[in-house]
Amino acid sequence: MSKRLLIILLMFALPTLAVEVQPGRIYTGGTVIQSSPLGVTFTIPNGWRGGWPAGSSAFVLDNDAGDATIMMVFDQFTGPQIASMMAQNIPLDDSIYLMPDSAPSRKPAHFENHYQVMGSAMQLNAFIAAKQLREGLSLATIIMTAKITDPHQSVVVELTNGMALSEPQAPKTDTNEESWQEYMKGRYIARYYTGSGYREKQELWFCSDGNFASSFNSGGFSMDGFSGAANDSNHGTWQASGSVSQSGTLHLTYANGNQNTIQLQLQDKLYLDGVQWLRGDNERCH
């Protein structure tokens, strides 16, 4: 056997390593996703990409064409509960719900049904495949698009029935991984906005002793010159939780007792509640 052929055979023989899913990150087709707390592993279909939005109970995927969305909703329903729920209207939010076309079909490994999406700004249809994965864990895979095709249904069924199960466990963490508390210590960040004659500048200084200071300036320009100026400054204490490899939380307690909780994300750039902030030198405190 040639050395080249041996290398090729080894490449196919080696198992694909699963990636522990991180909230707020996007994964491409072919990626093997693992959720240790749920004890599930699945592969994102080719031609799709998705992620787990922070605070959501569903893994969300969009196809490359941009005309179909899948939600993988994990819950704790039994088989009979799934069959009953799939025969009824299924609310997605306060105004949008799924209306079944007929009674759900029971397949050898799952339940499935077709739906119309009611309350949507555009006409959409939906297809669901759902099952109890094990005691205390269920999965409903929902696709929504203008027209449900056989390939759409196949992707949903394969995701539902192709789920690999393992014993749930806390995800492994790197003890050397930097925490958000350490990352934000002594840091200065700023956000700027300029448009249509209006500008904003917001600044935050995070001191290593747990104190912070903030500044907000805004105003606009008109034919008569500068107008509508506003200035505000504040201070208080801060604390951050989580590790920088995942979405974290920033807690601000102002001197007047008011509190604010902000989501932190680091993806090359720093984001607070989804808005990009610039990082600079802290000349106020360390």
N, C-alpha and C positions, 0 to 999 in steps of 0.2 A: 504494500500500500504506500502510495507516495505521501510525502510530508504535507503537500498542499491539500490532498483529499482528506487526510486525517484532521487537519485544522478545520475544514469545512464541516466534517461530521461532528466534531466537538462543538462547533458553533450552534448546530441544530440540537445537539443533545443537552446543552446547558439550559437550565430553567431561566425564564425571564424574571428578574427581580421586581417585586412589587414596590410601589411608591406609597408611603404613608400619606394619605390625603391631608392637605393643609387648607383650611378655610381661606377663600379669597384668591386662590391660585388657579390658573387655567392649565389643563392638561390636554394633549393632542391625541388623535386616534392611534391606537396600538399600545397606549400606556396601560400598564397593569396597576389598578388602584386598590389600595388596601385601607380599610378602616379597622384598626385594632379594637377600639371601644365597642364596635358593633360585631366584630368577628366576621367580616365579609371581605371578599376579594373579587374584583371583576375587571374586565378589559374594555376600555373605551373603543367602540367600533371605528374602523377606518372611515374617514370622511366625516367624522364628528369630533368635537372638542367640548370640554366642559369643566366644571368645577363645583365646589361646595360653597355657596355664599355664606358668609359669616352669619350665625344666628338662625340658619335655615335647617329644616329637617329633611331637605331634599337635595340630591345631587342633580344638577341641571346641565343638559347638553344641548348644543345647537349644531346643525349640520353645516357643512362648508358652503352649501348653496344659500344658506340663510333663510330658508323657507319652512323649517320644521324645528320644533323644540321638544325635548324629552325631559320629564321630571321623574326621578327615581325616589319615591317617598317611602321611607322606612318607618314602621309603626309596630304595634303590638297586637294586631288582630288575629283571630283564629279563622280557619277556613269557612265555617258557617257565617261568621260576621262579615267576611269579605264578600261572599255570595249575596248576602242581604244588602250590603251597602252598594254593590255594583248594579243592583236593580233599581236604585233610587237616584234622584238628583244628587250630584256631588259638588258642594260649594268649593270654589278655589279662593275667593275672597268675598268682600262684602257685596260685590255687584256681579261677579262672573261665576257661573256654575256650569256643570256638565249635565246634559239631559240625555238619558239612555235611549237608543233607538229601539231596543228590545230587551228581553230578559238576557242575563249573562249566560255564556256557554261554558260548560264545565269540560275542560280538556284533561288528559291524563295527568298533567303536572301543574296545571294552573287554571284560573278562571279568566275569561276575556269578554269584552263587550265594546260596542261602538257607541259614540256619543256625538251630540251637537254642542258646540261651545256657545252658551247663551250669555248675552250681555257684553260681548266683545265688540270693539269698534269695527272689526272686519269679520267676514264670515269664515269660521273655522270649524273643523271637525276633529274629533279625538278618538283614540283607541287605547284601551287599557288592558294590560295583562298583569294579574296579581296572584299572589300565593302566600301561604304561611311558610316561611323559610325554616323555622324551628319554633319550639315553644317560647313565646315571648318576643318573637321577631317576625314581622311580615314585610312584604315589599309590593308596592303598586307602581308599575312603570307606565307612565302616561305620555303619549305623543300627541301634539297638537299641530295641525297644518291645514292648508286649504282643502286638500284632497288626500285621503288615506289610501296608500297604495300597498300592494303585497310586500315590496321591500321594506316599507315603513313598519308593517306588522311583524315582519321577520326580525327586524332589529329589536323591537320591543320584547318579543317572545324570547329571543336569544339572551338578552340582558337579564330577563326575569329568571329563566331556567338555568342560565350559565353561571349563577352566583356560587362561588366557592365559600364554604363556611369553615370557621375555626373557632376556638374558644375565645370569647371576648376578653380583652385585657387592656390595661392602660398602655398607651403608646410609649415606646422607648424614647427617652430624652437624653441628650448629650449634656453631661454635667458641666462641660466646658463651654456650653452654648451661652452666648451673651443674653442677659435679660434686658427687658425694656427699661427697667429701673436704672441699670448701669448705662444703657445707651443714651438716655435722656439727661443724665446728670451733667451739669455744666454746659448744656447745649443752648444755643440761640437759634431760633427759627423765625421765618418771616413769610408772609403771603402778600402778594401784590395783585391788584386788579386795576386795569385801565380800559375804558371803553366809552364811546359816545360822550366825550367831554367829562367823564366822571372817573375818579380814581380812589382806590383804597389801599391802605397799608396797615397790616396787622402784624404785631411782633409779640414773641413770647421768649422770656428768659427763664431757664430752669437752673436753679442753684443746687449745688451738691448737698446743702444742708436741708433740702426739702421745701424750700420757699420758691416762689415764682413771682414774676412781674409780667404784666401785659400792657400793650399800648395799641390803640386803634385810632387811625386818622383817616378821614374821608373828606371829599369835597368835589366841586365841579367847576367847569369853566363855561361861561356863557358870553354873549356879545358884550355884556357889561363888565366882564372880568370874572374874578374868582367869586364863587357863591356857594352857599350850602355847606360851609365847613363844619366838621364835627370832630371832636377830639375826646378820647377817653383813655384812662389808665386805671389799672387795678393791680392787686397783689393778693397773695394767699399762700396756701401750701399745695403740694402736688405729690402724687404717687402713681407709679405705673406697674402693671402686672403682665405676666406672660414673657415669652422669649421672642427675640426678633425674627426668628424663622417662621413665626406664625403671627396672626393678627393679635394685637395686644390691646390693653385698655388703659387710658389715661384718666385719672380722677383729679379734678381741680376743686379745691375748696377755697372760696373767696373770703376776704376779711369780713364781709357783711353776713357770712353764713351761707350764701348761695353755693350750690354745687353744680358741677358739669362733668359728664362722662363722655369721653371721646374715644373712638376706635382708632388704633394705630396700625399702620401697615408700612412695611419696608420692601419695596420692589425696585431696587436701584435708587429710586427716589422715595422720599418720605411723604406719606399721606395721612392726614387727619380727617376722619369721617369722609374719606374718598376724595379729598381736595389736596392737591400737591402743595407742599411747603418747601421753601428753600432753607438750606442750612448754612450758617455763617459762624463767625468768631464771636464768642460771648465776651464782651468787654465790660459787662455789668457785674457779673459774679462768676464764681467757679464752683 
